[in-house]
């Protein structure tokens, strides 16, 4: 693997990009939301199919299923500075809590400026998505480290396969803290369950 990986990632993101100045004036935020959701799913697709790391691919495949089957939603805002995950009860009469990936309104520009930073952010949030579905996010002290370790796993793969890629300051900190990625000391993994349709679902 060589620079072809970087080219594939850039091309996949570029295919989902639009010029925000070209968006219709009647409902621009709705259009930005559609673009952001497309960028997120494109990123997850890259992680599950292009990145040459089986552990990253396996987790991203679960994220793909959970988002695709609306077990976890992707939504624009509120004003978050980066990709974020939260859990919301939409209906007070319903006990179900829904996972939501919150996307900044400026995320298309952020992807354009630093695509590999945002690919790492997708994986970081993706770990939270899978942990939430497996009831391992809330109250699990190991969850934050697991997210960072997965991101480090991705960054190590990029560094090994694309020598010209250089991490930024944040990425170097992640690599320094988790130099062996998921095999770094203190990282706690578990056998997460994949997406399972609810009874009665087609």
N, CA and C atoms as a LAMMPS dump frame, in Angstrom:
ITEM: TIMESTEP
0
ITEM: NUMBER OF ATOMS
606
ITEM: BOX BOUNDS ff ff ff
-5.0000000000000000e+02 5.0000000000000000e+02
-5.0000000000000000e+02 5.0000000000000000e+02
-5.0000000000000000e+02 5.0000000000000000e+02
ITEM: ATOMS id mol type element x y z
1 1 1 N 0.85 -1.191 0
2 1 2 C 0 0 0
3 1 3 C 0.887 1.243 0
4 2 1 N 0.477 2.287 -0.725
5 2 2 C 1.28 3.497 -0.815
6 2 3 C 0.372 4.714 -0.905
7 3 1 N 0.791 5.7 -1.694
8 3 2 C 0.009 6.925 -1.782
9 3 3 C -1.388 6.698 -2.365
10 4 1 N -1.606 5.533 -2.946
11 4 2 C -2.921 5.234 -3.504
12 4 3 C -4.004 5.323 -2.434
13 5 1 N -3.678 4.943 -1.203
14 5 2 C -4.648 5.007 -0.111
15 5 3 C -5.086 6.443 0.128
16 6 1 N -4.136 7.35 0.191
17 6 2 C -4.472 8.757 0.395
18 6 3 C -5.321 9.279 -0.758
19 7 1 N -4.968 8.895 -1.972
20 7 2 C -5.741 9.332 -3.131
21 7 3 C -7.179 8.829 -3.061
22 8 1 N -7.361 7.579 -2.62
23 8 2 C -8.701 7.007 -2.512
24 8 3 C -9.536 7.754 -1.473
25 9 1 N -8.917 8.074 -0.346
26 9 2 C -9.629 8.783 0.716
27 9 3 C -10.028 10.182 0.253
28 10 1 N -9.083 10.887 -0.362
29 10 2 C -9.384 12.238 -0.853
30 10 3 C -10.484 12.206 -1.909
31 11 1 N -10.419 11.23 -2.802
32 11 2 C -11.413 11.141 -3.869
33 11 3 C -12.798 10.833 -3.31
34 12 1 N -12.857 9.961 -2.309
35 12 2 C -14.151 9.592 -1.732
36 12 3 C -14.793 10.776 -1.027
37 13 1 N -14.006 11.541 -0.29
38 13 2 C -14.546 12.737 0.357
39 13 3 C -14.934 13.78 -0.689
40 14 1 N -14.098 13.957 -1.694
41 14 2 C -14.371 14.985 -2.707
42 14 3 C -15.666 14.695 -3.449
43 15 1 N -15.976 13.428 -3.627
44 15 2 C -17.193 13.066 -4.349
45 15 3 C -18.452 13.491 -3.61
46 16 1 N -18.339 13.676 -2.277
47 16 2 C -19.501 14.06 -1.474
48 16 3 C -19.53 15.552 -1.165
49 17 1 N -18.522 16.275 -1.604
50 17 2 C -18.429 17.685 -1.276
51 17 3 C -19.279 18.534 -2.232
52 18 1 N -19.715 19.67 -1.735
53 18 2 C -20.353 20.69 -2.569
54 18 3 C -19.794 22.042 -2.141
55 19 1 N -19.943 23.015 -3.001
56 19 2 C -19.592 24.378 -2.646
57 19 3 C -20.772 24.975 -1.878
58 20 1 N -20.54 25.354 -0.63
59 20 2 C -21.643 25.842 0.196
60 20 3 C -22.285 27.098 -0.386
61 21 1 N -21.558 27.83 -1.211
62 21 2 C -22.14 29.027 -1.83
63 21 3 C -23.168 28.659 -2.894
64 22 1 N -23.153 27.395 -3.316
65 22 2 C -24.108 26.966 -4.334
66 22 3 C -25.406 26.436 -3.735
67 23 1 N -25.512 26.415 -2.421
68 23 2 C -26.702 25.863 -1.79
69 23 3 C -27.882 26.82 -1.956
70 24 1 N -29.097 26.299 -2.087
71 24 2 C -30.27 27.168 -2.27
72 24 3 C -30.533 28.014 -1.041
73 25 1 N -30.992 29.237 -1.263
74 25 2 C -31.197 30.177 -0.161
75 25 3 C -32.427 29.847 0.672
76 26 1 N -33.364 29.054 0.135
77 26 2 C -34.609 28.826 0.853
78 26 3 C -34.418 27.967 2.1
79 27 1 N -33.506 27.006 2.065
80 27 2 C -33.301 26.144 3.227
81 27 3 C -31.858 25.637 3.243
82 28 1 N -30.911 26.553 3.412
83 28 2 C -29.505 26.148 3.296
84 28 3 C -29.066 25.155 4.364
85 29 1 N -29.579 25.289 5.595
86 29 2 C -29.138 24.388 6.653
87 29 3 C -29.559 22.949 6.377
88 30 1 N -30.737 22.776 5.801
89 30 2 C -31.174 21.419 5.462
90 30 3 C -30.221 20.806 4.446
91 31 1 N -29.791 21.626 3.493
92 31 2 C -28.86 21.132 2.482
93 31 3 C -27.501 20.83 3.096
94 32 1 N -27.035 21.684 3.999
95 32 2 C -25.765 21.426 4.679
96 32 3 C -25.865 20.132 5.475
97 33 1 N -27.009 19.907 6.126
98 33 2 C -27.214 18.674 6.871
99 33 3 C -27.103 17.454 5.985
100 34 1 N -27.68 17.526 4.787
101 34 2 C -27.584 16.409 3.845
102 34 3 C -26.135 16.161 3.431
103 35 1 N -25.411 17.243 3.175
104 35 2 C -24.01 17.117 2.783
105 35 3 C -23.198 16.49 3.916
106 36 1 N -23.42 16.952 5.143
107 36 2 C -22.675 16.44 6.288
108 36 3 C -22.962 14.958 6.508
109 37 1 N -24.225 14.566 6.371
110 37 2 C -24.558 13.151 6.536
111 37 3 C -23.886 12.313 5.453
112 38 1 N -23.853 12.829 4.233
113 38 2 C -23.19 12.107 3.141
114 38 3 C -21.694 11.978 3.392
115 39 1 N -21.076 13.043 3.893
116 39 2 C -19.654 12.995 4.208
117 39 3 C -19.373 11.984 5.32
118 40 1 N -20.24 11.959 6.331
119 40 2 C -20.042 11.021 7.436
120 40 3 C -20.135 9.583 6.937
121 41 1 N -21.172 9.279 6.169
122 41 2 C -21.326 7.905 5.679
123 41 3 C -20.206 7.541 4.701
124 42 1 N -19.73 8.519 3.919
125 42 2 C -18.595 8.256 3.031
126 42 3 C -17.356 7.907 3.848
127 43 1 N -17.154 8.627 4.948
128 43 2 C -16.015 8.338 5.81
129 43 3 C -16.095 6.966 6.448
130 44 1 N -17.285 6.604 6.927
131 44 2 C -17.47 5.271 7.509
132 44 3 C -17.224 4.202 6.453
133 45 1 N -17.69 4.456 5.238
134 45 2 C -17.48 3.494 4.155
135 45 3 C -15.996 3.316 3.864
136 46 1 N -15.238 4.397 3.888
137 46 2 C -13.786 4.3 3.699
138 46 3 C -13.15 3.45 4.787
139 47 1 N -13.568 3.682 6.025
140 47 2 C -12.983 2.947 7.147
141 47 3 C -13.295 1.459 7.068
142 48 1 N -14.45 1.108 6.545
143 48 2 C -14.827 -0.302 6.504
144 48 3 C -14.352 -1.011 5.237
145 49 1 N -13.897 -0.254 4.229
146 49 2 C -13.576 -0.908 2.968
147 49 3 C -12.218 -0.551 2.373
148 50 1 N -11.682 0.618 2.696
149 50 2 C -10.432 1.058 2.067
150 50 3 C -9.243 0.94 3.003
151 51 1 N -9.411 1.338 4.252
152 51 2 C -8.295 1.346 5.198
153 51 3 C -7.814 -0.086 5.449
154 52 1 N -6.542 -0.37 5.243
155 52 2 C -6.028 -1.741 5.374
156 52 3 C -5.729 -2.142 6.825
157 53 1 N -6.779 -2.189 7.625
158 53 2 C -6.635 -2.595 9.022
159 53 3 C -7.915 -3.323 9.41
160 54 1 N -7.813 -4.614 9.685
161 54 2 C -9.001 -5.429 9.922
162 54 3 C -9.788 -4.978 11.144
163 55 1 N -9.102 -4.549 12.188
164 55 2 C -9.817 -4.149 13.401
165 55 3 C -10.605 -2.863 13.182
166 56 1 N -10.029 -1.94 12.426
167 56 2 C -10.753 -0.718 12.074
168 56 3 C -11.928 -1.054 11.166
169 57 1 N -11.696 -1.911 10.199
170 57 2 C -12.758 -2.28 9.254
171 57 3 C -13.929 -2.959 9.964
172 58 1 N -13.627 -3.86 10.874
173 58 2 C -14.691 -4.601 11.563
174 58 3 C -15.571 -3.66 12.373
175 59 1 N -14.956 -2.723 13.084
176 59 2 C -15.759 -1.79 13.866
177 59 3 C -16.559 -0.865 12.961
178 60 1 N -15.924 -0.369 11.891
179 60 2 C -16.615 0.548 10.982
180 60 3 C -17.793 -0.137 10.297
181 61 1 N -17.691 -1.444 10.06
182 61 2 C -18.816 -2.175 9.451
183 61 3 C -20.029 -2.169 10.372
184 62 1 N -19.796 -2.235 11.677
185 62 2 C -20.899 -2.174 12.64
186 62 3 C -21.488 -0.768 12.661
187 63 1 N -20.627 0.241 12.629
188 63 2 C -21.11 1.628 12.579
189 63 3 C -21.968 1.833 11.326
190 64 1 N -21.519 1.321 10.207
191 64 2 C -22.259 1.428 8.951
192 64 3 C -23.67 0.863 9.108
193 65 1 N -23.773 -0.314 9.715
194 65 2 C -25.08 -0.95 9.901
195 65 3 C -25.95 -0.154 10.873
196 66 1 N -25.368 0.316 11.961
197 66 2 C -26.151 1.028 12.968
198 66 3 C -26.688 2.349 12.425
199 67 1 N -25.869 3.067 11.672
200 67 2 C -26.325 4.329 11.077
201 67 3 C -27.309 4.043 9.938
202 68 1 N -26.996 3.041 9.132
203 68 2 C -27.863 2.718 8.007
204 68 3 C -29.251 2.271 8.423
205 69 1 N -29.347 1.594 9.575
206 69 2 C -30.642 1.131 10.075
207 69 3 C -31.246 2.086 11.103
208 70 1 N -30.662 3.295 11.192
209 70 2 C -31.19 4.366 12.042
210 70 3 C -31.211 3.995 13.529
211 71 1 N -30.353 3.052 13.909
212 71 2 C -30.183 2.809 15.34
213 71 3 C -29.484 3.999 15.991
214 72 1 N -28.646 4.651 15.203
215 72 2 C -27.978 5.882 15.606
216 72 3 C -28.193 6.886 14.483
217 73 1 N -28.553 8.109 14.853
218 73 2 C -28.849 9.145 13.875
219 73 3 C -27.642 10.051 13.659
220 74 1 N -27.59 10.69 12.504
221 74 2 C -26.582 11.713 12.213
222 74 3 C -27.336 13.018 11.996
223 75 1 N -26.988 14.047 12.778
224 75 2 C -27.757 15.294 12.739
225 75 3 C -26.818 16.496 12.75
226 76 1 N -27.285 17.577 12.171
227 76 2 C -26.532 18.822 12.131
228 76 3 C -26.736 19.602 13.416
229 77 1 N -25.626 20.013 14.038
230 77 2 C -25.692 20.864 15.218
231 77 3 C -26.312 20.182 16.421
232 78 1 N -26.544 20.894 17.539
233 78 2 C -26.311 22.332 17.728
234 78 3 C -24.843 22.712 17.524
235 79 1 N -24.463 23.897 17.961
236 79 2 C -23.142 24.413 17.605
237 79 3 C -22.032 23.662 18.333
238 80 1 N -21.68 22.501 17.811
239 80 2 C -20.574 21.717 18.358
240 80 3 C -19.311 22.053 17.562
241 81 1 N -18.142 22.072 18.217
242 81 2 C -16.917 22.443 17.503
243 81 3 C -16.348 21.325 16.643
244 82 1 N -16.731 20.086 16.931
245 82 2 C -16.231 18.947 16.176
246 82 3 C -17.277 17.839 16.232
247 83 1 N -17.055 16.763 15.501
248 83 2 C -17.971 15.632 15.577
249 83 3 C -18.137 15.215 17.029
250 84 1 N -19.382 14.999 17.435
251 84 2 C -19.67 14.66 18.834
252 84 3 C -20.761 13.597 18.881
253 85 1 N -20.799 12.877 19.977
254 85 2 C -21.839 11.873 20.169
255 85 3 C -22.63 12.213 21.424
256 86 1 N -23.946 12.037 21.346
257 86 2 C -24.784 12.239 22.514
258 86 3 C -25.919 11.229 22.48
259 87 1 N -26.612 11.109 23.582
260 87 2 C -27.777 10.224 23.673
261 87 3 C -28.97 11.062 24.104
262 88 1 N -30.088 10.899 23.401
263 88 2 C -31.251 11.76 23.603
264 88 3 C -32.51 10.903 23.694
265 89 1 N -33.395 11.285 24.615
266 89 2 C -34.742 10.71 24.639
267 89 3 C -35.663 11.698 23.937
268 90 1 N -36.094 11.361 22.728
269 90 2 C -36.88 12.283 21.92
270 90 3 C -38.31 12.42 22.42
271 91 1 N -38.846 11.375 22.995
272 91 2 C -40.23 11.37 23.452
273 91 3 C -40.25 11.04 24.941
274 92 1 N -40.782 11.951 25.753
275 92 2 C -40.795 11.727 27.204
276 92 3 C -41.591 10.486 27.581
277 93 1 N -42.547 10.116 26.741
278 93 2 C -43.365 8.933 27.03
279 93 3 C -42.677 7.643 26.603
280 94 1 N -41.535 7.781 25.927
281 94 2 C -40.813 6.613 25.415
282 94 3 C -39.549 6.429 26.241
283 95 1 N -39.302 5.216 26.686
284 95 2 C -38.107 4.942 27.475
285 95 3 C -36.846 4.817 26.626
286 96 1 N -37.009 4.739 25.319
287 96 2 C -35.862 4.521 24.452
288 96 3 C -34.997 5.771 24.349
289 97 1 N -33.708 5.583 24.523
290 97 2 C -32.739 6.655 24.349
291 97 3 C -32.02 6.408 23.028
292 98 1 N -31.973 7.428 22.193
293 98 2 C -31.389 7.295 20.859
294 98 3 C -29.999 7.911 20.832
295 99 1 N -29.072 7.235 20.206
296 99 2 C -27.751 7.798 19.99
297 99 3 C -27.761 8.726 18.789
298 100 1 N -27.053 9.851 18.914
299 100 2 C -27.017 10.838 17.831
300 100 3 C -25.577 11.317 17.641
301 101 1 N -25.108 11.271 16.404
302 101 2 C -23.833 11.89 16.04
303 101 3 C -24.13 13.322 15.615
304 102 1 N -23.571 14.272 16.322
305 102 2 C -23.777 15.693 16.028
306 102 3 C -22.637 16.204 15.15
307 103 1 N -23.004 16.862 14.07
308 103 2 C -22.026 17.322 13.083
309 103 3 C -21.994 18.848 13.081
310 104 1 N -20.8 19.465 13.129
311 104 2 C -20.733 20.932 13.063
312 104 3 C -21.249 21.449 11.729
313 105 1 N -21.821 22.638 11.757
314 105 2 C -22.317 23.235 10.521
315 105 3 C -21.194 23.515 9.534
316 106 1 N -19.986 23.692 10.043
317 106 2 C -18.842 23.987 9.169
318 106 3 C -18.05 22.724 8.818
319 107 1 N -18.636 21.562 9.051
320 107 2 C -17.861 20.331 8.849
321 107 3 C -17.402 20.123 7.41
322 108 1 N -18.192 20.463 6.384
323 108 2 C -17.662 20.31 5.02
324 108 3 C -16.339 21.048 4.813
325 109 1 N -16.228 22.258 5.372
326 109 2 C -14.968 22.99 5.254
327 109 3 C -13.861 22.31 6.056
328 110 1 N -14.217 21.748 7.214
329 110 2 C -13.226 21.061 8.045
330 110 3 C -12.698 19.807 7.331
331 111 1 N -13.588 19.094 6.656
332 111 2 C -13.167 17.916 5.889
333 111 3 C -12.249 18.334 4.749
334 112 1 N -12.599 19.427 4.098
335 112 2 C -11.795 19.911 2.986
336 112 3 C -10.403 20.321 3.458
337 113 1 N -10.315 20.938 4.639
338 113 2 C -9.035 21.43 5.148
339 113 3 C -8.162 20.304 5.686
340 114 1 N -8.758 19.354 6.414
341 114 2 C -7.981 18.275 7.038
342 114 3 C -8.752 16.953 6.949
343 115 1 N -8.764 16.33 5.776
344 115 2 C -9.566 15.12 5.605
345 115 3 C -9.156 13.968 6.524
346 116 1 N -7.865 13.842 6.809
347 116 2 C -7.427 12.706 7.622
348 116 3 C -7.682 12.945 9.108
349 117 1 N -7.665 14.199 9.513
350 117 2 C -8.085 14.55 10.867
351 117 3 C -9.555 14.188 11.061
352 118 1 N -10.37 14.499 10.08
353 118 2 C -11.803 14.223 10.204
354 118 3 C -12.116 12.74 10.033
355 119 1 N -11.303 12.02 9.279
356 119 2 C -11.481 10.57 9.202
357 119 3 C -11.222 9.941 10.572
358 120 1 N -10.211 10.445 11.274
359 120 2 C -9.966 9.985 12.637
360 120 3 C -11.106 10.33 13.565
361 121 1 N -11.696 11.516 13.363
362 121 2 C -12.836 11.919 14.19
363 121 3 C -14.031 11.007 13.953
364 122 1 N -14.23 10.59 12.702
365 122 2 C -15.329 9.666 12.401
366 122 3 C -15.118 8.354 13.139
367 123 1 N -13.887 7.86 13.14
368 123 2 C -13.613 6.602 13.843
369 123 3 C -13.788 6.769 15.35
370 124 1 N -13.301 7.884 15.898
371 124 2 C -13.442 8.156 17.337
372 124 3 C -14.913 8.112 17.744
373 125 1 N -15.741 8.842 16.991
374 125 2 C -17.175 8.859 17.281
375 125 3 C -17.8 7.496 16.995
376 126 1 N -17.269 6.812 15.965
377 126 2 C -17.779 5.482 15.637
378 126 3 C -17.609 4.496 16.787
379 127 1 N -16.507 4.602 17.501
380 127 2 C -16.302 3.744 18.678
381 127 3 C -17.374 4.047 19.725
382 128 1 N -17.693 5.315 19.908
383 128 2 C -18.749 5.69 20.84
384 128 3 C -20.1 5.13 20.396
385 129 1 N -20.35 5.131 19.092
386 129 2 C -21.594 4.578 18.554
387 129 3 C -21.704 3.096 18.916
388 130 1 N -20.638 2.345 18.678
389 130 2 C -20.654 0.909 18.956
390 130 3 C -20.727 0.652 20.464
391 131 1 N -19.996 1.427 21.236
392 131 2 C -20.063 1.28 22.698
393 131 3 C -21.47 1.56 23.211
394 132 1 N -22.109 2.584 22.672
395 132 2 C -23.47 2.919 23.088
396 132 3 C -24.42 1.762 22.778
397 133 1 N -24.32 1.221 21.594
398 133 2 C -25.193 0.109 21.194
399 133 3 C -24.956 -1.114 22.07
400 134 1 N -23.731 -1.282 22.529
401 134 2 C -23.379 -2.423 23.374
402 134 3 C -23.494 -2.112 24.867
403 135 1 N -24.037 -0.923 25.181
404 135 2 C -24.204 -0.511 26.575
405 135 3 C -22.869 -0.496 27.323
406 136 1 N -21.835 -0.018 26.623
407 136 2 C -20.508 0.06 27.219
408 136 3 C -19.953 1.483 27.201
409 137 1 N -20.795 2.454 26.886
410 137 2 C -20.308 3.826 26.803
411 137 3 C -20.503 4.554 28.119
412 138 1 N -21.728 4.571 28.608
413 138 2 C -22.046 5.293 29.836
414 138 3 C -21.629 4.455 31.031
415 139 1 N -20.823 5.045 31.881
416 139 2 C -20.389 4.356 33.089
417 139 3 C -19.189 3.443 32.908
418 140 1 N -18.632 3.383 31.721
419 140 2 C -17.448 2.559 31.468
420 140 3 C -16.225 3.462 31.456
421 141 1 N -15.401 3.353 32.466
422 141 2 C -14.231 4.224 32.583
423 141 3 C -13.209 3.974 31.473
424 142 1 N -13.306 2.83 30.807
425 142 2 C -12.351 2.502 29.754
426 142 3 C -12.763 3.047 28.383
427 143 1 N -13.983 3.579 28.282
428 143 2 C -14.497 4.012 26.984
429 143 3 C -13.665 5.136 26.356
430 144 1 N -13.297 6.198 27.072
431 144 2 C -12.523 7.265 26.424
432 144 3 C -11.188 6.776 25.862
433 145 1 N -10.503 5.946 26.624
434 145 2 C -9.226 5.413 26.141
435 145 3 C -9.397 4.525 24.926
436 146 1 N -10.494 3.791 24.897
437 146 2 C -10.768 2.914 23.754
438 146 3 C -10.942 3.743 22.471
439 147 1 N -11.652 4.849 22.573
440 147 2 C -11.844 5.737 21.414
441 147 3 C -10.508 6.248 20.896
442 148 1 N -9.673 6.722 21.8
443 148 2 C -8.365 7.255 21.406
444 148 3 C -7.478 6.163 20.819
445 149 1 N -7.549 4.96 21.391
446 149 2 C -6.708 3.861 20.911
447 149 3 C -7.099 3.447 19.503
448 150 1 N -8.386 3.445 19.218
449 150 2 C -8.815 3.138 17.854
450 150 3 C -8.319 4.206 16.884
451 151 1 N -8.402 5.467 17.299
452 151 2 C -7.898 6.534 16.43
453 151 3 C -6.403 6.359 16.202
454 152 1 N -5.662 6.024 17.269
455 152 2 C -4.228 5.769 17.124
456 152 3 C -3.972 4.583 16.195
457 153 1 N -4.817 3.576 16.261
458 153 2 C -4.688 2.416 15.369
459 153 3 C -4.795 2.859 13.905
460 154 1 N -5.75 3.74 13.631
461 154 2 C -5.892 4.273 12.282
462 154 3 C -4.67 5.094 11.884
463 155 1 N -4.214 5.954 12.771
464 155 2 C -3.076 6.812 12.462
465 155 3 C -1.815 5.989 12.213
466 156 1 N -1.613 4.927 12.984
467 156 2 C -0.469 4.038 12.764
468 156 3 C -0.561 3.396 11.384
469 157 1 N -1.761 3.022 10.985
470 157 2 C -1.945 2.418 9.665
471 157 3 C -1.615 3.422 8.572
472 158 1 N -2.073 4.656 8.737
473 158 2 C -1.741 5.694 7.757
474 158 3 C -0.23 5.915 7.689
475 159 1 N 0.421 5.966 8.847
476 159 2 C 1.867 6.202 8.877
477 159 3 C 2.641 5.062 8.223
478 160 1 N 2.163 3.826 8.414
479 160 2 C 2.861 2.661 7.861
480 160 3 C 2.65 2.505 6.363
481 161 1 N 1.492 2.929 5.881
482 161 2 C 1.164 2.685 4.477
483 161 3 C 1.42 3.883 3.581
484 162 1 N 1.502 5.058 4.163
485 162 2 C 1.679 6.28 3.361
486 162 3 C 2.766 7.139 3.996
487 163 1 N 4.017 6.859 3.685
488 163 2 C 5.14 7.536 4.346
489 163 3 C 5.143 9.054 4.224
490 164 1 N 4.521 9.603 3.192
491 164 2 C 4.542 11.061 3.032
492 164 3 C 3.53 11.766 3.922
493 165 1 N 2.582 11.003 4.498
494 165 2 C 1.591 11.612 5.39
495 165 3 C 2.264 11.98 6.711
496 166 1 N 1.997 13.169 7.202
497 166 2 C 2.578 13.637 8.462
498 166 3 C 1.456 14.007 9.433
499 167 1 N 1.472 13.479 10.657
500 167 2 C 0.429 13.813 11.635
501 167 3 C 0.561 15.249 12.121
502 168 1 N -0.581 15.837 12.497
503 168 2 C -0.542 17.172 13.108
504 168 3 C -0.266 17.028 14.605
505 169 1 N -0.274 18.129 15.328
506 169 2 C 0.092 18.092 16.748
507 169 3 C -0.845 17.191 17.548
508 170 1 N -2.14 17.322 17.311
509 170 2 C -3.107 16.48 18.023
510 170 3 C -2.856 15.007 17.728
511 171 1 N -2.662 14.684 16.471
512 171 2 C -2.454 13.291 16.092
513 171 3 C -1.169 12.733 16.686
514 172 1 N -0.125 13.571 16.776
515 172 2 C 1.117 13.119 17.406
516 172 3 C 0.892 12.816 18.887
517 173 1 N 0.071 13.613 19.549
518 173 2 C -0.232 13.35 20.965
519 173 3 C -0.953 12.019 21.137
520 174 1 N -1.894 11.725 20.238
521 174 2 C -2.601 10.45 20.293
522 174 3 C -1.629 9.294 20.068
523 175 1 N -0.744 9.443 19.095
524 175 2 C 0.23 8.391 18.804
525 175 3 C 1.217 8.213 19.947
526 176 1 N 1.595 9.311 20.599
527 176 2 C 2.519 9.217 21.738
528 176 3 C 1.862 8.501 22.915
529 177 1 N 0.571 8.754 23.124
530 177 2 C -0.121 8.151 24.255
531 177 3 C -0.475 6.691 23.995
532 178 1 N -0.758 6.373 22.731
533 178 2 C -1.134 4.996 22.365
534 178 3 C -0.233 4.534 21.218
535 179 1 N 1.072 4.343 21.505
536 179 2 C 2.036 4.049 20.424
537 179 3 C 1.781 2.725 19.72
538 180 1 N 1.111 1.787 20.385
539 180 2 C 0.797 0.498 19.759
540 180 3 C -0.672 0.402 19.387
541 181 1 N -1.338 1.548 19.285
542 181 2 C -2.753 1.526 18.927
543 181 3 C -3.58 0.742 19.929
544 182 1 N -4.362 -0.185 19.446
545 182 2 C -5.23 -0.985 20.313
546 182 3 C -4.45 -1.95 21.202
547 183 1 N -3.191 -2.178 20.874
548 183 2 C -2.356 -3.06 21.687
549 183 3 C -1.567 -2.3 22.748
550 184 1 N -1.836 -1.023 22.893
551 184 2 C -1.144 -0.212 23.893
552 184 3 C -1.581 -0.626 25.301
553 185 1 N -0.695 -0.476 26.28
554 185 2 C -1.052 -0.828 27.665
555 185 3 C -2.259 -0.048 28.163
556 186 1 N -3.139 -0.728 28.87
557 186 2 C -4.293 -0.089 29.483
558 186 3 C -5.532 -0.025 28.618
559 187 1 N -5.423 -0.384 27.348
560 187 2 C -6.59 -0.349 26.462
561 187 3 C -7.437 -1.598 26.707
562 188 1 N -8.709 -1.381 26.997
563 188 2 C -9.622 -2.49 27.283
564 188 3 C -10.607 -2.633 26.123
565 189 1 N -10.521 -3.762 25.439
566 189 2 C -11.452 -4.069 24.364
567 189 3 C -12.421 -5.146 24.841
568 190 1 N -13.465 -5.36 24.073
569 190 2 C -14.452 -6.392 24.428
570 190 3 C -15.075 -6.917 23.142
571 191 1 N -15.684 -8.077 23.152
572 191 2 C -16.309 -8.618 21.932
573 191 3 C -17.663 -7.961 21.671
574 192 1 N -17.646 -6.814 20.979
575 192 2 C -18.889 -6.079 20.743
576 192 3 C -19.803 -6.873 19.809
577 193 1 N -21.088 -6.711 20.031
578 193 2 C -22.055 -7.408 19.179
579 193 3 C -22.368 -6.551 17.964
580 194 1 N -22.594 -7.16 16.829
581 194 2 C -22.948 -6.409 15.622
582 194 3 C -24.405 -5.97 15.68
583 195 1 N -24.821 -5.244 14.649
584 195 2 C -26.215 -4.827 14.568
585 195 3 C -27.131 -6.051 14.483
586 196 1 N -28.188 -6.002 15.28
587 196 2 C -29.188 -7.069 15.278
588 196 3 C -30.56 -6.441 15.086
589 197 1 N -31.27 -6.813 14.008
590 197 2 C -32.605 -6.252 13.8
591 197 3 C -33.52 -6.565 14.974
592 198 1 N -34.365 -5.601 15.307
593 198 2 C -35.345 -5.831 16.362
594 198 3 C -36.386 -6.844 15.9
595 199 1 N -36.98 -7.518 16.847
596 199 2 C -38.027 -8.469 16.509
597 199 3 C -39.161 -7.76 15.783
598 200 1 N -39.576 -8.335 14.677
599 200 2 C -40.638 -7.734 13.879
600 200 3 C -40.12 -6.88 12.745
601 201 1 N -38.822 -6.494 12.792
602 201 2 C -38.275 -5.716 11.691
603 201 3 C -38.018 -6.612 10.495
604 202 1 N -38.22 -6.083 9.328
605 202 2 C -37.996 -6.864 8.103
606 202 3 C -36.515 -7.076 7.896
